[in-house]
Amino acid sequence: MCAAASALPRSKSPALEFEVVAAQGWARTSKMKLPHYVCETPMFMPVGTHGTVKGLTSQQLQDLDCHLILGNTYHLESRPGADVVEHLGGLHGFADWPRAMLTDSGGFQMVSLLHLAEITEEGVEFQSPVDGAKMLLTPEHSISIQNKLGADIIMALDDVVPATTVSAERFEEATHRTTRWIDRCIAAHSRPNEQNLFAIIQGGVDPRLRDISLEQLTARDMPGFAIGGLVGGESKDYFWRVVKQCTAALPKDKPIYVMGVGYPLDIVVCSALGADMYDSVYPTRTARFGVGLTHDGTVRLKNAATAKDTRPVDPECDCMTCRNYTRAALHGMFSKGNTASSRLLSYHNVAYMMRLAREMRESIKEQRFPQFVRMFMKRQHPHGDIPQWIRDAMASVDISLEY
């Protein structure tokens, strides 16, 4: 049942006010007041690596009721440079985006550009995949860049290890280094009254290391916390157990962000486990490959089966793409290499992610979240073949998937 309004968690930081407005089981919906926008959670954040979401305009994202977009610190510093962005009014002015923004720390590039990175206690040195130029990203430099970019939420530089790494010693080292680096990030942060610095929980899939990271980082009174080091190849059984371990231990009056999560199934599971925020390139990247998202799974518009299909991508969607284009029309565009197809499908996929988040928020407020989860899983798996990891995760928070 929903707790009494007076008992629901809330907190106030210099640049962030967080208030849980309804809860059911472990799931919750909240309002998060940031300098540029009042966001609602559960919330999906489209990724604009260079400050803008590929294929979509700022106005289109506002039309879709996107609350916050994410930019990438490493790539923005590489091109065009934080000084240039700052001169143009920060990321908000640079991207013509009036709502909230988040910048990552550049830590993920330790994984994505691992072959071009050297990690030491000082920081991580990258070699640009574009021109070979080297960049030393220390905690201090990462925060300095993010202070210039001016996002509402900035992320601490953490030591990120691919989940499939076999070295226990490397995970141990990274867990403790992440704690040492958060203190350097806090000391370097020059705009705490305007930007919110989030800490990132590390520890791989080792419960002991996750507990160490949780204990050490929650001892710092941060405006919010992220769960990092996942969606890197670990099994889904490890994935959900780490998320639940972290949401159970993190402060209930602070936002919880699961980094890199973009699959609709994963977002519903993580929300049931008590998380609030998610980001991924998945909806727009998969659109460029001709894959549309719906509550009934994916629609592959490059497949010949859609060549004469007069239905919209998603009959339940009222976005501009679904109102005006059939699957057959989009199939024809993709088959001819018309780039408008990618933009139109990106628009739909982001619209779908916004609707999914909105439906979760509404179901929690109306105290019917378990029913929402059951129907969502039934439609995603119409033959009843719901993966065991999902069944186990939902059972752990007392959500039955049986009708």
Salt bridges, closest charged atoms under 4 A:
GLU17 OE2 - LYS12 NZ 3.87
GLU19 OE2 - ARG10 NH2 2.87
GLU40 OE1 - LYS365 NZ 3.48
ASP65 OD2 - HIS67 NE2 3.45
ASP65 OD1 - ARG99 NH1 3.51
GLU77 OE2 - HIS141 NE2 3.69
ASP83 OD1 - LYS148 NZ 2.78
GLU121 OE1 - ARG177 NE 2.93
GLU121 OE2 - ARG180 NE 2.83
GLU140 OE2 - ARG184 NE 2.87
ASP152 OD2 - HIS36 ND1 2.98
ASP152 OD1 - HIS92 NE2 3.17
ASP159 OD1 - ARG170 NH2 2.62
ASP159 OD2 - ARG177 NH1 3.03
GLU172 OE2 - HIS176 NE2 3.29
GLU172 OE1 - ARG208 NH2 2.54
GLU173 OE1 - ARG170 NH1 2.99
GLU173 OE2 - ARG177 NH2 3.27
ASP183 OD2 - ARG220 NH2 2.74
GLU194 OE2 - ARG191 NH2 3.14
ASP221 OD1 - LYS254 NZ 2.82
ASP237 OD2 - ARG241 NE 3.13
ASP266 OD2 - LYS236 NZ 2.54
ASP276 OD2 - ARG28 NH2 2.70
ASP296 OD2 - ARG379 NH2 2.82
ASP309 OD2 - ARG311 NH2 2.80
ASP309 OD2 - ARG327 NH1 3.38
ASP314 OD2 - ARG355 NH2 2.58
GLU316 OE1 - ARG355 NH1 3.89
GLU316 OE2 - ARG379 NH2 2.45
GLU359 OE1 - HIS295 NE2 2.68
GLU359 OE2 - ARG355 NH1 3.49
GLU366 OE1 - ARG368 NE 2.54
ASP385 OD1 - HIS381 ND1 3.83
GLU402 OE2 - ARG391 NH1 2.89
